[in-house]
Amino acid sequence: MATMARTNTGLAYPDRFYAAASYAGFGGSPNSANKDVASKFSNEVALILYALYQQATVGPCNVPKPSPWSPVEQGKWKSWQQLGNMVSAEAMRLFVKILEEEDPGWYSRTSNSVESVRDVQMNHYSNGEPVIENGNSFAETKTISAENGSLMEAQDKDIVLEGLGPVVVYDQWVSPPIKGQRPKARYEHGAAVVQDKMYIYGGNHNGRYLSDLNVLDLRSWTWSKVEASIESKSEESPSPVNIAPCAGHSLIPWENKLLSIAGHTKDPSETIQIKAFDLQTGTWSILKTYGKAPVSRGGQSVTLVGSTLVIFGGQDAKRTLLNDLHILDLETMTWDDFDAVGVPPSPRSDHAAAVHAERYLLIFGGGSHATCFNDLHVLDLQAMEWSRPTQQGEIPSPRAGHTGVTVGENWFIVGGGDNKSGASETVVLNMSTLVWSVVTSVEGRVPLASEGLSLVVGSISGEDILVSFGGYNGRYNNEVNVLKPSHKSTLQSKIMEAPVPDSVSAVQNATNPTRDLESDFEVGQEGKIREIVMDNTDSEHMKSKGEETSELIIATLKAEKEELESSLNKEKLQSLQLKEELTQAETRNTDLYKELQSIRGQLAAEQSRCFKLEVDVAELRQKLQTMETLQKELELLQRQKAASEQASLNAKQRQGSGGVWGWLAGSPPQNADDA
């Protein structure tokens, strides 16, 4: 009976679910999966199967609600959202049950491939050991659960990396099967990718700066330590080169070298040093630069634009925050500092920077000693002009210590914090439209919600992946996590790369403070219509539905255009009022300047008069001292005179007293002649 039951039911779960999903059209690329499902089932059944498949493989829906201009994506999202917290096993069973109701003979038509699918599934679940098949390693993987932020073991056929088959789950962080000795846990390190290898240099661990260089092979996911040597002499000095441990630096690949720029050290130098690691010889050296080098610092941003490095902000050795701008030409190794027009970002460190279209430098977030920022600034590197454009969409919370990379026109931001908690969401900014959206979120104190982590772009099977490492969120981390951006983001970027007038770039308009709102509306309208057309191509049925609603959409857009025109008129009126206020302020400023000049003249006259009085006082003091001396001399002479008079009086008295006593004795006084 057991054998008969096994024959009737076929594969056990979850193998049966994966076989059913493969038959229904899931498991390939998202676009091809949508077409396969739409061709086999009605729209209602296709949406239910999609939702159950996502619930079984990804979990409850926690992705943001799609744009109202994407009816297909909204339908998918709503179907998935309605499943709530249904467990994965229940979703698998319902998926198979609905498929059997719609197509009772599905299993018999897949009997030729079921056993191979079953074998792969059983191998994948056995003891967590890697299985070698056709030269590919099918190893166990991990995915970050949204529950409690913990890393849950998941033998999910959808979450696989290179050597594990194609990746078909997007926008979810994955912990790959790492081999080799992991580097010491750290944050504020430097990271760079060269030829499918991620290099990690330096960083901070328990307050100690590090100087080790480690490399992770992104094809085999194997760590190894690079045994680097140091050049005995540099171009500047015949003495040995000192490669000091550092943190808060930037690691940039250039030609056959890794350049380590700036960073905090135990004994900081006066100016920024450029250290270079030669990937061919395995040696460190210090490059000689020319021109006025910037003051040494850490927490700055360093962006490679063509053959130049653009350095902004940071914090120097005295903890002074900076917002200066410097450029290093890597061809001539010459420094230049620029005073761009416009209002630059406030002094900050631990921010993120990216370049768009090799012309626009974007600065996001960062922190001061008192607060964190979520502002966005754009520098036009041709006009050397700062601007602060309006951000749209789901604007990220203030943060510092985050990291970012660009994929096409998308700027992905991960991690960071506000001194209270780590930022749990991975966000992306379309640098053409300046619209933010949330890719995914994690919960709890996981490495992805850390400060000082690194993020690089790698490649698997010709597709981009994001690779994060390290960070600090109450403890130091050395974990690696991987995310594959969705096809939708890539497709949107490709659409935006189509030849269009320069005016459609939101970043270009952002550099002009008085940009035309009507032009912005036309760009948004064109982008929305393109997205509707893109979504409708997923299904012929939805295409016809989109045609029926296009008139309604156009009417809505016209109404929005009228509202924007009204807003534009209000903005123009407000601009005129501001100009009048500015003129009045300039007039008041002129009057105040004249008054200031008058006061300065009076102050100068008073200072001159005060100086003359000081001279007179000095002369009087000298005279007073002279008078005091004369007074003392006079008193001395008076005392001498009094003494002389007293002596003379005494002498006379002695003479007079001798004659009297003689008379009383009866002897008459003698005359002088008688004597």
Salt bridges, closest charged atoms under 4 A:
GLU73 OE2 - LYS76 NZ 3.72
GLU100 OE2 - ARG16 NH2 2.68
ASP103 OD1 - ARG109 NH2 2.18
GLU115 OE1 - ARG118 NH1 3.74
GLU153 OE2 - LYS142 NZ 3.88
ASP212 OD2 - ARG186 NH2 2.71
ASP217 OD1 - ARG219 NE 3.51
ASP324 OD1 - ARG297 NH1 2.73
ASP324 OD2 - HIS326 NE2 2.79
ASP375 OD1 - ARG348 NH1 2.83
ASP375 OD2 - HIS377 NE2 2.89
ASP380 OD2 - ARG359 NH2 2.85
GLU425 OE2 - ARG399 NH2 2.58
GLU463 OE1 - LYS484 NZ 2.42
GLU463 OE2 - HIS487 NE2 3.61
GLU479 OE2 - ARG475 NH2 3.60
ASP520 OD2 - ARG515 NE 3.29
GLU526 OE2 - ARG530 NH2 2.69
GLU531 OE2 - LYS488 NZ 3.93
GLU606 OE1 - ARG609 NH1 3.77
